[in-house]
Amino acid sequence: MKNNLPDLEDTNYKIIQVNALLSYVGNDLANLSDAVENNDHTDVFAQASSMDDRAFLTFRTALDLIEEIQKDVEACIKPIDEVSGRASN
């Protein structure tokens, strides 16, 4: 049964990657927010333009990693249920 479990170090690394990706986009959003607050139309346009594709790709990557993490967690739940006697027949 143990050989079927995901590598938890790999799962932890995925979680760290998601956190870093979301922080990266958070920084972009903070810069955009600052430009809006300062009513700097040129900077708003520049910030939004540079974020457009980059934010999408960053979120897509984060979502892919989250799906992998979800699969890892689900793979661990079934063995836990079996050990605790909660497995469905």
Jmol script that loads the backbone (N, CA, C; Angstrom):
load data "model"
ATOM      1  N   MET A   1       0.824  -1.189   0.000  1.00  0.00           N
ATOM      2  CA  MET A   1       0.000   0.000   0.000  1.00  0.00           C
ATOM      3  C   MET A   1       0.872   1.259   0.000  1.00  0.00           C
ATOM      4  N   LYS A   2       1.986   1.241   0.720  1.00  0.00           N
ATOM      5  CA  LYS A   2       2.818   2.431   0.833  1.00  0.00           C
ATOM      6  C   LYS A   2       3.364   2.887  -0.518  1.00  0.00           C
ATOM      7  N   ASN A   3       3.658   1.959  -1.412  1.00  0.00           N
ATOM      8  CA  ASN A   3       4.223   2.320  -2.704  1.00  0.00           C
ATOM      9  C   ASN A   3       3.249   3.112  -3.574  1.00  0.00           C
ATOM     10  N   ASN A   4       1.968   3.053  -3.278  1.00  0.00           N
ATOM     11  CA  ASN A   4       0.970   3.779  -4.057  1.00  0.00           C
ATOM     12  C   ASN A   4       0.768   5.210  -3.568  1.00  0.00           C
ATOM     13  N   LEU A   5       1.372   5.569  -2.445  1.00  0.00           N
ATOM     14  CA  LEU A   5       1.206   6.904  -1.893  1.00  0.00           C
ATOM     15  C   LEU A   5       2.089   7.905  -2.648  1.00  0.00           C
ATOM     16  N   PRO A   6       1.616   9.133  -2.790  1.00  0.00           N
ATOM     17  CA  PRO A   6       2.437  10.151  -3.451  1.00  0.00           C
ATOM     18  C   PRO A   6       3.631  10.539  -2.576  1.00  0.00           C
ATOM     19  N   ASP A   7       4.635  11.063  -3.210  1.00  0.00           N
ATOM     20  CA  ASP A   7       5.813  11.562  -2.508  1.00  0.00           C
ATOM     21  C   ASP A   7       5.429  12.881  -1.833  1.00  0.00           C
ATOM     22  N   LEU A   8       5.362  12.882  -0.511  1.00  0.00           N
ATOM     23  CA  LEU A   8       4.895  14.073   0.207  1.00  0.00           C
ATOM     24  C   LEU A   8       5.879  15.229   0.118  1.00  0.00           C
ATOM     25  N   GLU A   9       7.157  14.938  -0.081  1.00  0.00           N
ATOM     26  CA  GLU A   9       8.121  16.020  -0.294  1.00  0.00           C
ATOM     27  C   GLU A   9       7.811  16.741  -1.609  1.00  0.00           C
ATOM     28  N   ASP A  10       7.442  15.967  -2.617  1.00  0.00           N
ATOM     29  CA  ASP A  10       7.054  16.550  -3.904  1.00  0.00           C
ATOM     30  C   ASP A  10       5.779  17.379  -3.749  1.00  0.00           C
ATOM     31  N   THR A  11       4.824  16.862  -2.993  1.00  0.00           N
ATOM     32  CA  THR A  11       3.573  17.587  -2.749  1.00  0.00           C
ATOM     33  C   THR A  11       3.865  18.887  -2.011  1.00  0.00           C
ATOM     34  N   ASN A  12       4.724  18.834  -1.013  1.00  0.00           N
ATOM     35  CA  ASN A  12       5.085  20.041  -0.268  1.00  0.00           C
ATOM     36  C   ASN A  12       5.755  21.063  -1.188  1.00  0.00           C
ATOM     37  N   TYR A  13       6.605  20.592  -2.079  1.00  0.00           N
ATOM     38  CA  TYR A  13       7.263  21.496  -3.026  1.00  0.00           C
ATOM     39  C   TYR A  13       6.229  22.169  -3.934  1.00  0.00           C
ATOM     40  N   LYS A  14       5.208  21.412  -4.354  1.00  0.00           N
ATOM     41  CA  LYS A  14       4.131  21.984  -5.176  1.00  0.00           C
ATOM     42  C   LYS A  14       3.404  23.080  -4.411  1.00  0.00           C
ATOM     43  N   ILE A  15       3.162  22.857  -3.123  1.00  0.00           N
ATOM     44  CA  ILE A  15       2.490  23.866  -2.297  1.00  0.00           C
ATOM     45  C   ILE A  15       3.341  25.130  -2.207  1.00  0.00           C
ATOM     46  N   ILE A  16       4.634  24.956  -2.043  1.00  0.00           N
ATOM     47  CA  ILE A  16       5.557  26.101  -1.997  1.00  0.00           C
ATOM     48  C   ILE A  16       5.532  26.855  -3.323  1.00  0.00           C
ATOM     49  N   GLN A  17       5.486  26.111  -4.436  1.00  0.00           N
ATOM     50  CA  GLN A  17       5.430  26.753  -5.756  1.00  0.00           C
ATOM     51  C   GLN A  17       4.150  27.560  -5.920  1.00  0.00           C
ATOM     52  N   VAL A  18       3.015  27.003  -5.499  1.00  0.00           N
ATOM     53  CA  VAL A  18       1.741  27.722  -5.606  1.00  0.00           C
ATOM     54  C   VAL A  18       1.807  29.007  -4.789  1.00  0.00           C
ATOM     55  N   ASN A  19       2.336  28.923  -3.581  1.00  0.00           N
ATOM     56  CA  ASN A  19       2.465  30.103  -2.735  1.00  0.00           C
ATOM     57  C   ASN A  19       3.320  31.174  -3.414  1.00  0.00           C
ATOM     58  N   ALA A  20       4.425  30.764  -4.008  1.00  0.00           N
ATOM     59  CA  ALA A  20       5.311  31.715  -4.682  1.00  0.00           C
ATOM     60  C   ALA A  20       4.623  32.342  -5.897  1.00  0.00           C
ATOM     61  N   LEU A  21       3.908  31.524  -6.665  1.00  0.00           N
ATOM     62  CA  LEU A  21       3.215  32.048  -7.845  1.00  0.00           C
ATOM     63  C   LEU A  21       2.145  33.064  -7.454  1.00  0.00           C
ATOM     64  N   LEU A  22       1.381  32.750  -6.411  1.00  0.00           N
ATOM     65  CA  LEU A  22       0.337  33.674  -5.979  1.00  0.00           C
ATOM     66  C   LEU A  22       0.928  34.951  -5.384  1.00  0.00           C
ATOM     67  N   SER A  23       2.067  34.840  -4.721  1.00  0.00           N
ATOM     68  CA  SER A  23       2.755  36.032  -4.211  1.00  0.00           C
ATOM     69  C   SER A  23       3.229  36.912  -5.361  1.00  0.00           C
ATOM     70  N   TYR A  24       3.722  36.262  -6.401  1.00  0.00           N
ATOM     71  CA  TYR A  24       4.194  36.980  -7.592  1.00  0.00           C
ATOM     72  C   TYR A  24       3.065  37.807  -8.202  1.00  0.00           C
ATOM     73  N   VAL A  25       1.904  37.179  -8.369  1.00  0.00           N
ATOM     74  CA  VAL A  25       0.753  37.901  -8.926  1.00  0.00           C
ATOM     75  C   VAL A  25       0.270  38.958  -7.935  1.00  0.00           C
ATOM     76  N   GLY A  26       0.337  38.646  -6.639  1.00  0.00           N
ATOM     77  CA  GLY A  26      -0.050  39.620  -5.615  1.00  0.00           C
ATOM     78  C   GLY A  26       0.790  40.877  -5.694  1.00  0.00           C
ATOM     79  N   ASN A  27       2.082  40.716  -5.966  1.00  0.00           N
ATOM     80  CA  ASN A  27       2.952  41.882  -6.119  1.00  0.00           C
ATOM     81  C   ASN A  27       2.549  42.708  -7.335  1.00  0.00           C
ATOM     82  N   ASP A  28       2.219  42.028  -8.421  1.00  0.00           N
ATOM     83  CA  ASP A  28       1.749  42.749  -9.615  1.00  0.00           C
ATOM     84  C   ASP A  28       0.474  43.524  -9.308  1.00  0.00           C
ATOM     85  N   LEU A  29      -0.447  42.892  -8.596  1.00  0.00           N
ATOM     86  CA  LEU A  29      -1.703  43.553  -8.254  1.00  0.00           C
ATOM     87  C   LEU A  29      -1.475  44.746  -7.322  1.00  0.00           C
ATOM     88  N   ALA A  30      -0.522  44.616  -6.406  1.00  0.00           N
ATOM     89  CA  ALA A  30      -0.194  45.725  -5.509  1.00  0.00           C
ATOM     90  C   ALA A  30       0.373  46.901  -6.303  1.00  0.00           C
ATOM     91  N   ASN A  31       1.235  46.614  -7.276  1.00  0.00           N
ATOM     92  CA  ASN A  31       1.784  47.694  -8.117  1.00  0.00           C
ATOM     93  C   ASN A  31       0.693  48.380  -8.920  1.00  0.00           C
ATOM     94  N   LEU A  32      -0.230  47.588  -9.444  1.00  0.00           N
ATOM     95  CA  LEU A  32      -1.350  48.154 -10.203  1.00  0.00           C
ATOM     96  C   LEU A  32      -2.225  49.001  -9.287  1.00  0.00           C
ATOM     97  N   SER A  33      -2.480  48.507  -8.098  1.00  0.00           N
ATOM     98  CA  SER A  33      -3.292  49.243  -7.134  1.00  0.00           C
ATOM     99  C   SER A  33      -2.644  50.570  -6.765  1.00  0.00           C
ATOM    100  N   ASP A  34      -1.333  50.564  -6.559  1.00  0.00           N
ATOM    101  CA  ASP A  34      -0.613  51.809  -6.246  1.00  0.00           C
ATOM    102  C   ASP A  34      -0.759  52.820  -7.380  1.00  0.00           C
ATOM    103  N   ALA A  35      -0.645  52.345  -8.609  1.00  0.00           N
ATOM    104  CA  ALA A  35      -0.770  53.245  -9.759  1.00  0.00           C
ATOM    105  C   ALA A  35      -2.174  53.845  -9.821  1.00  0.00           C
ATOM    106  N   VAL A  36      -3.188  53.024  -9.527  1.00  0.00           N
ATOM    107  CA  VAL A  36      -4.570  53.520  -9.539  1.00  0.00           C
ATOM    108  C   VAL A  36      -4.764  54.551  -8.427  1.00  0.00           C
ATOM    109  N   GLU A  37      -4.271  54.240  -7.236  1.00  0.00           N
ATOM    110  CA  GLU A  37      -4.407  55.172  -6.111  1.00  0.00           C
ATOM    111  C   GLU A  37      -3.719  56.506  -6.394  1.00  0.00           C
ATOM    112  N   ASN A  38      -2.595  56.452  -7.094  1.00  0.00           N
ATOM    113  CA  ASN A  38      -1.854  57.676  -7.426  1.00  0.00           C
ATOM    114  C   ASN A  38      -2.423  58.380  -8.651  1.00  0.00           C
ATOM    115  N   ASN A  39      -3.475  57.795  -9.231  1.00  0.00           N
ATOM    116  CA  ASN A  39      -4.129  58.364 -10.409  1.00  0.00           C
ATOM    117  C   ASN A  39      -3.126  58.576 -11.549  1.00  0.00           C
ATOM    118  N   ASP A  40      -2.192  57.654 -11.667  1.00  0.00           N
ATOM    119  CA  ASP A  40      -1.156  57.712 -12.699  1.00  0.00           C
ATOM    120  C   ASP A  40      -1.608  56.836 -13.874  1.00  0.00           C
ATOM    121  N   HIS A  41      -2.294  57.460 -14.826  1.00  0.00           N
ATOM    122  CA  HIS A  41      -2.890  56.716 -15.940  1.00  0.00           C
ATOM    123  C   HIS A  41      -1.850  55.993 -16.794  1.00  0.00           C
ATOM    124  N   THR A  42      -0.708  56.615 -16.984  1.00  0.00           N
ATOM    125  CA  THR A  42       0.344  55.992 -17.776  1.00  0.00           C
ATOM    126  C   THR A  42       0.852  54.729 -17.083  1.00  0.00           C
ATOM    127  N   ASP A  43       1.067  54.818 -15.771  1.00  0.00           N
ATOM    128  CA  ASP A  43       1.559  53.656 -15.019  1.00  0.00           C
ATOM    129  C   ASP A  43       0.488  52.570 -14.926  1.00  0.00           C
ATOM    130  N   VAL A  44      -0.781  52.974 -14.808  1.00  0.00           N
ATOM    131  CA  VAL A  44      -1.871  51.981 -14.773  1.00  0.00           C
ATOM    132  C   VAL A  44      -1.853  51.179 -16.066  1.00  0.00           C
ATOM    133  N   PHE A  45      -1.753  51.881 -17.178  1.00  0.00           N
ATOM    134  CA  PHE A  45      -1.724  51.195 -18.475  1.00  0.00           C
ATOM    135  C   PHE A  45      -0.509  50.276 -18.580  1.00  0.00           C
ATOM    136  N   ALA A  46       0.648  50.760 -18.154  1.00  0.00           N
ATOM    137  CA  ALA A  46       1.879  49.959 -18.232  1.00  0.00           C
ATOM    138  C   ALA A  46       1.777  48.722 -17.331  1.00  0.00           C
ATOM    139  N   GLN A  47       1.286  48.902 -16.109  1.00  0.00           N
ATOM    140  CA  GLN A  47       1.156  47.769 -15.176  1.00  0.00           C
ATOM    141  C   GLN A  47       0.166  46.742 -15.707  1.00  0.00           C
ATOM    142  N   ALA A  48      -0.989  47.218 -16.179  1.00  0.00           N
ATOM    143  CA  ALA A  48      -2.020  46.306 -16.675  1.00  0.00           C
ATOM    144  C   ALA A  48      -1.547  45.567 -17.924  1.00  0.00           C
ATOM    145  N   SER A  49      -0.846  46.256 -18.795  1.00  0.00           N
ATOM    146  CA  SER A  49      -0.355  45.624 -20.023  1.00  0.00           C
ATOM    147  C   SER A  49       0.652  44.527 -19.723  1.00  0.00           C
ATOM    148  N   SER A  50       1.546  44.800 -18.786  1.00  0.00           N
ATOM    149  CA  SER A  50       2.573  43.799 -18.481  1.00  0.00           C
ATOM    150  C   SER A  50       1.984  42.623 -17.715  1.00  0.00           C
ATOM    151  N   MET A  51       0.880  42.836 -17.004  1.00  0.00           N
ATOM    152  CA  MET A  51       0.263  41.769 -16.220  1.00  0.00           C
ATOM    153  C   MET A  51      -0.593  40.834 -17.059  1.00  0.00           C
ATOM    154  N   ASP A  52      -1.135  41.318 -18.149  1.00  0.00           N
ATOM    155  CA  ASP A  52      -2.164  40.605 -18.890  1.00  0.00           C
ATOM    156  C   ASP A  52      -1.830  39.131 -19.119  1.00  0.00           C
ATOM    157  N   ASP A  53      -0.871  38.834 -19.955  1.00  0.00           N
ATOM    158  CA  ASP A  53      -0.515  37.448 -20.257  1.00  0.00           C
ATOM    159  C   ASP A  53       0.208  36.781 -19.097  1.00  0.00           C
ATOM    160  N   ARG A  54       1.057  37.540 -18.440  1.00  0.00           N
ATOM    161  CA  ARG A  54       1.846  36.981 -17.348  1.00  0.00           C
ATOM    162  C   ARG A  54       0.943  36.491 -16.218  1.00  0.00           C
ATOM    163  N   ALA A  55      -0.062  37.274 -15.850  1.00  0.00           N
ATOM    164  CA  ALA A  55      -0.974  36.869 -14.770  1.00  0.00           C
ATOM    165  C   ALA A  55      -1.759  35.627 -15.175  1.00  0.00           C
ATOM    166  N   PHE A  56      -2.232  35.596 -16.417  1.00  0.00           N
ATOM    167  CA  PHE A  56      -2.989  34.433 -16.878  1.00  0.00           C
ATOM    168  C   PHE A  56      -2.138  33.168 -16.801  1.00  0.00           C
ATOM    169  N   LEU A  57      -0.924  33.234 -17.332  1.00  0.00           N
ATOM    170  CA  LEU A  57      -0.048  32.060 -17.327  1.00  0.00           C
ATOM    171  C   LEU A  57       0.335  31.647 -15.905  1.00  0.00           C
ATOM    172  N   THR A  58       0.527  32.631 -15.047  1.00  0.00           N
ATOM    173  CA  THR A  58       0.870  32.331 -13.655  1.00  0.00           C
ATOM    174  C   THR A  58      -0.289  31.638 -12.959  1.00  0.00           C
ATOM    175  N   PHE A  59      -1.510  32.160 -13.147  1.00  0.00           N
ATOM    176  CA  PHE A  59      -2.684  31.523 -12.540  1.00  0.00           C
ATOM    177  C   PHE A  59      -2.910  30.129 -13.122  1.00  0.00           C
ATOM    178  N   ARG A  60      -2.710  29.977 -14.421  1.00  0.00           N
ATOM    179  CA  ARG A  60      -2.887  28.660 -15.048  1.00  0.00           C
ATOM    180  C   ARG A  60      -1.912  27.645 -14.445  1.00  0.00           C
ATOM    181  N   THR A  61      -0.667  28.061 -14.266  1.00  0.00           N
ATOM    182  CA  THR A  61       0.332  27.187 -13.666  1.00  0.00           C
ATOM    183  C   THR A  61      -0.052  26.841 -12.228  1.00  0.00           C
ATOM    184  N   ALA A  62      -0.493  27.840 -11.468  1.00  0.00           N
ATOM    185  CA  ALA A  62      -0.911  27.597 -10.085  1.00  0.00           C
ATOM    186  C   ALA A  62      -2.087  26.632 -10.030  1.00  0.00           C
ATOM    187  N   LEU A  63      -3.055  26.806 -10.923  1.00  0.00           N
ATOM    188  CA  LEU A  63      -4.210  25.900 -10.944  1.00  0.00           C
ATOM    189  C   LEU A  63      -3.798  24.479 -11.294  1.00  0.00           C
ATOM    190  N   ASP A  64      -2.889  24.326 -12.232  1.00  0.00           N
ATOM    191  CA  ASP A  64      -2.389  22.987 -12.576  1.00  0.00           C
ATOM    192  C   ASP A  64      -1.730  22.327 -11.360  1.00  0.00           C
ATOM    193  N   LEU A  65      -0.928  23.098 -10.634  1.00  0.00           N
ATOM    194  CA  LEU A  65      -0.273  22.567  -9.443  1.00  0.00           C
ATOM    195  C   LEU A  65      -1.297  22.215  -8.360  1.00  0.00           C
ATOM    196  N   ILE A  66      -2.311  23.054  -8.203  1.00  0.00           N
ATOM    197  CA  ILE A  66      -3.358  22.784  -7.211  1.00  0.00           C
ATOM    198  C   ILE A  66      -4.090  21.490  -7.548  1.00  0.00           C
ATOM    199  N   GLU A  67      -4.346  21.246  -8.828  1.00  0.00           N
ATOM    200  CA  GLU A  67      -4.981  19.988  -9.238  1.00  0.00           C
ATOM    201  C   GLU A  67      -4.090  18.790  -8.887  1.00  0.00           C
ATOM    202  N   GLU A  68      -2.783  18.925  -9.087  1.00  0.00           N
ATOM    203  CA  GLU A  68      -1.856  17.849  -8.727  1.00  0.00           C
ATOM    204  C   GLU A  68      -1.840  17.624  -7.215  1.00  0.00           C
ATOM    205  N   ILE A  69      -1.865  18.703  -6.458  1.00  0.00           N
ATOM    206  CA  ILE A  69      -1.898  18.599  -4.992  1.00  0.00           C
ATOM    207  C   ILE A  69      -3.180  17.899  -4.552  1.00  0.00           C
ATOM    208  N   GLN A  70      -4.290  18.264  -5.175  1.00  0.00           N
ATOM    209  CA  GLN A  70      -5.575  17.638  -4.839  1.00  0.00           C
ATOM    210  C   GLN A  70      -5.521  16.123  -5.079  1.00  0.00           C
ATOM    211  N   LYS A  71      -4.937  15.723  -6.191  1.00  0.00           N
ATOM    212  CA  LYS A  71      -4.807  14.286  -6.482  1.00  0.00           C
ATOM    213  C   LYS A  71      -3.931  13.595  -5.441  1.00  0.00           C
ATOM    214  N   ASP A  72      -2.847  14.261  -5.038  1.00  0.00           N
ATOM    215  CA  ASP A  72      -1.969  13.695  -4.009  1.00  0.00           C
ATOM    216  C   ASP A  72      -2.727  13.506  -2.699  1.00  0.00           C
ATOM    217  N   VAL A  73      -3.510  14.515  -2.319  1.00  0.00           N
ATOM    218  CA  VAL A  73      -4.277  14.439  -1.066  1.00  0.00           C
ATOM    219  C   VAL A  73      -5.316  13.334  -1.154  1.00  0.00           C
ATOM    220  N   GLU A  74      -6.024  13.257  -2.274  1.00  0.00           N
ATOM    221  CA  GLU A  74      -7.026  12.214  -2.450  1.00  0.00           C
ATOM    222  C   GLU A  74      -6.394  10.823  -2.408  1.00  0.00           C
ATOM    223  N   ALA A  75      -5.193  10.686  -2.930  1.00  0.00           N
ATOM    224  CA  ALA A  75      -4.498   9.403  -2.911  1.00  0.00           C
ATOM    225  C   ALA A  75      -4.129   8.995  -1.486  1.00  0.00           C
ATOM    226  N   CYS A  76      -3.964   9.960  -0.607  1.00  0.00           N
ATOM    227  CA  CYS A  76      -3.645   9.660   0.798  1.00  0.00           C
ATOM    228  C   CYS A  76      -4.900   9.368   1.617  1.00  0.00           C
ATOM    229  N   ILE A  77      -6.025   9.941   1.247  1.00  0.00           N
ATOM    230  CA  ILE A  77      -7.254   9.791   2.037  1.00  0.00           C
ATOM    231  C   ILE A  77      -7.749   8.350   2.030  1.00  0.00           C
ATOM    232  N   LYS A  78      -7.734   7.707   0.876  1.00  0.00           N
ATOM    233  CA  LYS A  78      -8.235   6.335   0.795  1.00  0.00           C
ATOM    234  C   LYS A  78      -7.462   5.399   1.724  1.00  0.00           C
ATOM    235  N   PRO A  79      -6.125   5.397   1.716  1.00  0.00           N
ATOM    236  CA  PRO A  79      -5.406   4.532   2.660  1.00  0.00           C
ATOM    237  C   PRO A  79      -5.700   4.880   4.123  1.00  0.00           C
ATOM    238  N   ILE A  80      -5.891   6.161   4.432  1.00  0.00           N
ATOM    239  CA  ILE A  80      -6.215   6.557   5.809  1.00  0.00           C
ATOM    240  C   ILE A  80      -7.570   5.979   6.200  1.00  0.00           C
ATOM    241  N   ASP A  81      -8.548   6.065   5.297  1.00  0.00           N
ATOM    242  CA  ASP A  81      -9.865   5.502   5.563  1.00  0.00           C
ATOM    243  C   ASP A  81      -9.786   3.997   5.762  1.00  0.00           C
ATOM    244  N   GLU A  82      -8.963   3.323   4.974  1.00  0.00           N
ATOM    245  CA  GLU A  82      -8.831   1.874   5.091  1.00  0.00           C
ATOM    246  C   GLU A  82      -8.230   1.486   6.437  1.00  0.00           C
ATOM    247  N   VAL A  83      -7.233   2.224   6.872  1.00  0.00           N
ATOM    248  CA  VAL A  83      -6.579   1.934   8.143  1.00  0.00           C
ATOM    249  C   VAL A  83      -7.528   2.212   9.306  1.00  0.00           C
ATOM    250  N   SER A  84      -8.310   3.280   9.199  1.00  0.00           N
ATOM    251  CA  SER A  84      -9.183   3.657  10.310  1.00  0.00           C
ATOM    252  C   SER A  84     -10.498   2.893  10.290  1.00  0.00           C
ATOM    253  N   GLY A  85     -10.731   2.086   9.261  1.00  0.00           N
ATOM    254  CA  GLY A  85     -11.966   1.301   9.197  1.00  0.00           C
ATOM    255  C   GLY A  85     -13.142   2.053   8.633  1.00  0.00           C
ATOM    256  N   ARG A  86     -12.896   3.213   8.027  1.00  0.00           N
ATOM    257  CA  ARG A  86     -13.983   4.001   7.450  1.00  0.00           C
ATOM    258  C   ARG A  86     -14.179   3.758   5.965  1.00  0.00           C
ATOM    259  N   ALA A  87     -13.465   2.818   5.418  1.00  0.00           N
ATOM    260  CA  ALA A  87     -13.573   2.563   3.981  1.00  0.00           C
ATOM    261  C   ALA A  87     -14.958   2.013   3.659  1.00  0.00           C
ATOM    262  N   SER A  88     -15.501   2.474   2.551  1.00  0.00           N
ATOM    263  CA  SER A  88     -16.815   1.973   2.135  1.00  0.00           C
ATOM    264  C   SER A  88     -16.652   0.650   1.421  1.00  0.00           C
ATOM    265  N   ASN A  89     -17.635  -0.185   1.566  1.00  0.00           N
ATOM    266  CA  ASN A  89     -17.572  -1.514   0.928  1.00  0.00           C
ATOM    267  C   ASN A  89     -18.172  -1.486  -0.427  1.00  0.00           C
TER     268      ASN A  89
END
end "model"
wireframe off; spacefill off
backbone 0.3
color backbone group
